[in-house]
Amino acid sequence: MQGATPPDLGRSWWLREALALPEFVGPAAPRLDSDTTADVVILGGGYTGMWTAWFLKEREPSLDIVLLEADTCGGGPSGRNGGFCDSWYGNVADLIPTYGEDGARALLEACGPVPDRIGAFCEAHGIDAWFRKGGDLAVASAPAHEARWLPTVQAARRLGIEDGYHVLGAAQVRDRVRSPVFGGGLLIDDGANVHPARLARGLRRVLIERGVRVFEQTPVTRFAAAAPALAATPFGTVRAERAVVALGAWATRWRAFHRSLTVRGSYMVITEPAPERIGEIGWSGGESLRDLRSSVHYLRTTPGGRIAFGLGGMQPDLARRIDHRYAYDEASLQTVAAHLVRMFPGFEGVPIAAGWGGPINVSALSMPFFGRLGAGNVTYGLGYTGNGVGPSNLGGEILAALTLDTGEALTRLPVVTHEPKHFPPEPIRSPGMFVANRAIFRKDDAEASGRRVDAASGFIATIPRRLGFNLGPR
Ligand SMILES: Cc1cc2nc3c(=O)[nH]c(=O)nc-3n(C[C@H](O)[C@H](O)[C@H](O)COP(=O)(O)OP(=O)(O)OC[C@H]3O[C@@H](n4cnc5c(N)ncnc54)[C@H](O)[C@@H]3O)c2cc1C
């Protein structure tokens, strides 16, 4: 199914919108153009790198921190995402078998406050990032999806946290948002949404005001996890006692992470303002809405009356490297545009303002992992698997605590102590995962159009789960 061709604006609509406003352009962050030293060097200016800098400064205000970003802060997924700002309540069905009940509870207790904490941060620092807590609404967008929320609800009951989860019948979903394809759903109170690039740019401004030395357009071309750590760029080198690797999907290139990470594409379109059409579908509650496909649709409204609509888990190629197709892929974006109209036929004819994509760093357990490299003075946080807007705030705090060796309880969370599960080695991995990914899409698309899922696709789509990965359908 192909839709309109979304315009390629070169960057996400979010980042363009933010950079048109002086308060989100913020202070200059020049290229690094000479050698320097620092207490801590941070690689990557997405949320993880920036929250790490924030929590380091909170703990030790006098630390000299250098942050190196290849593009501009928020130029990667942190300024391109859907803005769903959640904890891990939606993952609870996987958390218990993966980390045990105590581990799952500890993770939810640590990450649960994060959406409110981000809202409070924006408020305290005058960042108008459109923070809105409308809940996380997972809906059936095909009859085959009905009741897929049951494992989540059962797991929540096991932990005694079911009060935050509400199973909705089709009529209750319709009261919140009307689509001819929606059935029942599950509302999780926890969810908020934000303007992702305004959050990234606001955070960047606060860091520079706090004295973090941010260098943009400064790619790290060579890194030595030695003591001191050394980060070389084309224009200068940084030597630092400690280093933090916060490179998101780009870390898959590193030998240390190659077996624990893989890359998928997520693609989004955003409509022109159409408040009257949003009124017609009755979507006024600000819910972060996703459906129960494996290759998930995620969608939300904006204050100006737009719908931002994304499709996750896409793979334009064998995913051996991150090229321009992860930023814009016409065929993937036409599919996303078509799916938007299938969900909301009243949006046929509403122009699409822009389309873009970004690389998702996927871990086998669908959860991030944090740890140390080299002599222990280099820390890393990677693998958010498409759910990093909220969790990267906790991730930054974990990395700050690890970097300063504070011994805080955060550093004993299972996302730190649990070894990440490995993907198979090449040459099996890339073609194998490509074939499984295609089967997942065939299964999802067949279910969406009411067709029978062919036996081969149904079987292949579930292979990742059979191999113990928390990926794909059960
Ligand atoms: C289209 C899309 C939609 C998404 N929607 C959601 C959502 O709604 N909710 C949610 O929770 N998550 C979502 N995500 C995932 C979320 O955006 C990420 O989990 C989060 O941004 C990860 O932040 P990060 O800082 O770890 O990584 P990144 O944001 O990827 O930051 C890494 C940074 O490293 C920089 N870099 C790369 N190589 C180098 C180098 N050699 N030297 C220096 N810098 C380098 C990159 O330019 C980048 O800025 C989405 C992602 C995409 C792509």
PDBQT file of the ligand as one rigid body, heavy atoms in Angstrom, charges set to zero:
ROOT
HETATM    1  C1  LIG A 501      11.743   7.966  14.052  1.00  0.00    +0.000 C 
HETATM    2  C2  LIG A 501      11.978   7.595  15.494  1.00  0.00    +0.000 A 
HETATM    3  C3  LIG A 501      10.907   7.602  16.380  1.00  0.00    +0.000 A 
HETATM    4  C4  LIG A 501      11.122   7.289  17.726  1.00  0.00    +0.000 A 
HETATM    5  N1  LIG A 501      10.076   7.442  18.601  1.00  0.00    +0.000 NA
HETATM    6  C5  LIG A 501      10.298   7.269  19.931  1.00  0.00    +0.000 A 
HETATM    7  C6  LIG A 501       9.279   7.587  20.860  1.00  0.00    +0.000 A 
HETATM    8  O1  LIG A 501       8.202   8.084  20.502  1.00  0.00    +0.000 OA
HETATM    9  N2  LIG A 501       9.527   7.357  22.177  1.00  0.00    +0.000 N 
HETATM   10  C7  LIG A 501      10.722   6.848  22.603  1.00  0.00    +0.000 A 
HETATM   11  O2  LIG A 501      10.884   6.641  23.808  1.00  0.00    +0.000 OA
HETATM   12  N3  LIG A 501      11.735   6.617  21.742  1.00  0.00    +0.000 NA
HETATM   13  C8  LIG A 501      11.557   6.833  20.429  1.00  0.00    +0.000 A 
HETATM   14  N4  LIG A 501      12.587   6.643  19.549  1.00  0.00    +0.000 N 
HETATM   15  C9  LIG A 501      13.895   6.246  20.091  1.00  0.00    +0.000 C 
HETATM   16  C10 LIG A 501      14.586   7.420  20.758  1.00  0.00    +0.000 C 
HETATM   17  O3  LIG A 501      14.656   8.494  19.866  1.00  0.00    +0.000 OA
HETATM   18  C11 LIG A 501      15.992   6.974  21.181  1.00  0.00    +0.000 C 
HETATM   19  O4  LIG A 501      15.887   5.846  22.032  1.00  0.00    +0.000 OA
HETATM   20  C12 LIG A 501      16.747   8.061  21.924  1.00  0.00    +0.000 C 
HETATM   21  O5  LIG A 501      16.740   9.260  21.203  1.00  0.00    +0.000 OA
HETATM   22  C13 LIG A 501      18.164   7.575  22.172  1.00  0.00    +0.000 C 
HETATM   23  O6  LIG A 501      18.975   8.663  22.583  1.00  0.00    +0.000 OA
HETATM   24  P1  LIG A 501      20.540   8.494  22.584  1.00  0.00    +0.000 P 
HETATM   25  O7  LIG A 501      21.097   9.741  23.101  1.00  0.00    +0.000 OA
HETATM   26  O8  LIG A 501      20.906   7.228  23.284  1.00  0.00    +0.000 OA
HETATM   27  O9  LIG A 501      20.932   8.283  21.076  1.00  0.00    +0.000 OA
HETATM   28  P2  LIG A 501      20.896   9.301  19.825  1.00  0.00    +0.000 P 
HETATM   29  O10 LIG A 501      19.784  10.246  19.915  1.00  0.00    +0.000 OA
HETATM   30  O11 LIG A 501      20.985   8.406  18.627  1.00  0.00    +0.000 OA
HETATM   31  O12 LIG A 501      22.236  10.119  19.980  1.00  0.00    +0.000 OA
HETATM   32  C14 LIG A 501      23.494   9.635  19.549  1.00  0.00    +0.000 C 
HETATM   33  C15 LIG A 501      24.237  10.806  18.981  1.00  0.00    +0.000 C 
HETATM   34  O13 LIG A 501      25.559  10.391  18.646  1.00  0.00    +0.000 OA
HETATM   35  C16 LIG A 501      25.969  11.154  17.516  1.00  0.00    +0.000 C 
HETATM   36  N5  LIG A 501      27.104  10.486  16.881  1.00  0.00    +0.000 N 
HETATM   37  C17 LIG A 501      27.101   9.394  16.080  1.00  0.00    +0.000 A 
HETATM   38  N6  LIG A 501      28.354   9.067  15.711  1.00  0.00    +0.000 NA
HETATM   39  C18 LIG A 501      29.170   9.966  16.310  1.00  0.00    +0.000 A 
HETATM   40  C19 LIG A 501      30.576  10.153  16.338  1.00  0.00    +0.000 A 
HETATM   41  N7  LIG A 501      31.396   9.340  15.670  1.00  0.00    +0.000 N 
HETATM   42  N8  LIG A 501      31.079  11.182  17.058  1.00  0.00    +0.000 NA
HETATM   43  C20 LIG A 501      30.270  12.025  17.763  1.00  0.00    +0.000 A 
HETATM   44  N9  LIG A 501      28.922  11.890  17.754  1.00  0.00    +0.000 NA
HETATM   45  C21 LIG A 501      28.386  10.871  17.061  1.00  0.00    +0.000 A 
HETATM   46  C22 LIG A 501      24.730  11.180  16.653  1.00  0.00    +0.000 C 
HETATM   47  O14 LIG A 501      24.778  12.240  15.717  1.00  0.00    +0.000 OA
HETATM   48  C23 LIG A 501      23.633  11.353  17.707  1.00  0.00    +0.000 C 
HETATM   49  O15 LIG A 501      23.269  12.706  17.900  1.00  0.00    +0.000 OA
HETATM   50  C24 LIG A 501      12.418   6.923  18.189  1.00  0.00    +0.000 A 
HETATM   51  C25 LIG A 501      13.479   6.906  17.296  1.00  0.00    +0.000 A 
HETATM   52  C26 LIG A 501      13.265   7.237  15.962  1.00  0.00    +0.000 A 
HETATM   53  C27 LIG A 501      14.433   7.217  15.017  1.00  0.00    +0.000 C 
ENDROOT
TORSDOF 0
